[in-house]
Structures are given as structure tokens and as C-alpha cells.
């Protein structure tokens, strides 16, 4: 048989049991003594058992009351813990966030954003997946991550996109390379220069822009990660390209960046999230930090 017990009844019962007095328990709960007595009587009626023996100076638990007390105490404690946990998620004092970014972004702009986020919300743990760009959408749709951040990728999947920034690309070369002496580099200046495509499929993004102009470079190497491309450039095997946020990593290799012009090549960086789902407070806060870091990000030169 189901019992219609209420939390107010359990709180009243636990307070009387702890205080040993209806008067003291009522004061603790900010209730009148009569209101407290009503709650206890309702609980006893619902359970079909007396919970207290009333004496002149003291209220003592009956056997039924002693049986009920540990259960009531545990229910109230669990409820308090649950309420505290939910409040922690809401005020971002605690929580968990799983997100995905491509390797280049994760090691530059993403790393700065995560560090800034930890300073603001030290109680929220972040699980970072450094993911190939063409797998970002799948990571979100599978539920492996709540957010994915990276360059716009073609996808027929229904997914929520929020523009983070529009970023231009720069040519990267050793400081001793002839292109390093130029203030800017035109695409036609790359003719005959070994070109290292920084990710697989990168040339597909260049085709609409460069094929009509006859400027599409033929890659000497095509690699899976921008860090590999930078290593090949540092070894003197050619030049590559990175977005603005990749500048710090290129400079860490001792390389220089020059703006690409005629034409300028830009790509949108998107924040991906699952459609029809509200972002958690932690995810919303991280998006705000990413926007701030993108706005304050370093220049490539």
C-alpha cells in the first residue's frame, strides 16, 4: 500500500526526535507548536503507528519512531545533498564539461580558454577531446561531448551552429625563406614553392576560391595534423598555412607568418551543440569564455 508521506512531516518528525521537545522543534523549524503537532499527527495517521511517547518534560521515541528515524534522516540528507548539487550546477561552482576541438585549436586558442575558464570556475572539470575536424559533428551527435568547436565543416546532419569567429589564414615559412622577406604573400608567389597541406581535405576548401583563378597549389605533402605540417616546414620541406589562432604554435617552431592576399582566405569557426537541447550552465559559461578569448586573441604577426 502506498503511503502519502510529505517532506514537511518528515522534517517535523526528525526535529522533534532530535530536540526531544515539541516546543524546541517548533522554534527550530519556525513553526507554531500546534502546526508542528498537526504534522506529526498526520504522519502517525498515515503510518498507522504512534511515533512518540509524550511525557511531562520529555518526548521519547516509540519503537516505531526508532525504526523510522534512520530512514527519515537519510531521506532528508539525500534531499539536501541533491539540492546542493543542483544549486552547484546552476551557479557553476561545480560540474563537468566534455568538449571537442581540433588539435591546432586545442593547443592554442582552446588551451587559453580552458585556462581562463578554470580561473573563473575552478569547481568545473573539463574533459577535452582533441578531434579531427571532420569528426566534430559526430562527437556531438553521439553524446560523447556537449560542445565541439572548430572550423566550419560540411555536414548534412541537423546540428546547432553558433559562429565564434571568422579567421583568416597565413602562410608559414622558415625565417630564412625568401617569402619571409615579404610584407605579404600573394597566392601566385607560391608557384613552384613546395606546399604542405596542413590537414586532409584542406585543398577542398581552397578549390572554390583558387581554381577559377588558376592558383590552386599542388601539395608536396598532405598530412593529418597541423603540428606535423609545421614540423615539416621547420625541417625546410616547404611552406604551409595556419589560421590566426595557430600563430603561437607556428612561432614556437621558430617559423614566421605572412598574410595571404589576392585573394584573402578566411574560414568560419563554429561552436557546435546538439539540436533541441539546452546547454548546461557550464557549457554556456565556456562559450562566453571562448568568445572573450577569441576577441582578445593574439595577432598572427
Beta strands, then each sheet from edge to edge (+ up, - down):
strand 1: 52-54
strand 2: 59-61
strand 3: 95-101
strand 4: 124-130
strand 5: 147-151
strand 6: 160-174
strand 7: 184-186
strand 8: 195-197
strand 9: 219-222
strand 10: 240-243
strand 11: 255-261
strand 12: 266-273
sheet 1: 1+ 2-
sheet 2: 4+ 3+ 5+ 12- 6+ 10-
sheet 3: 4+ 3+ 5+ 12- 6+ 11- 7-
sheet 4: 8+ 9+
end
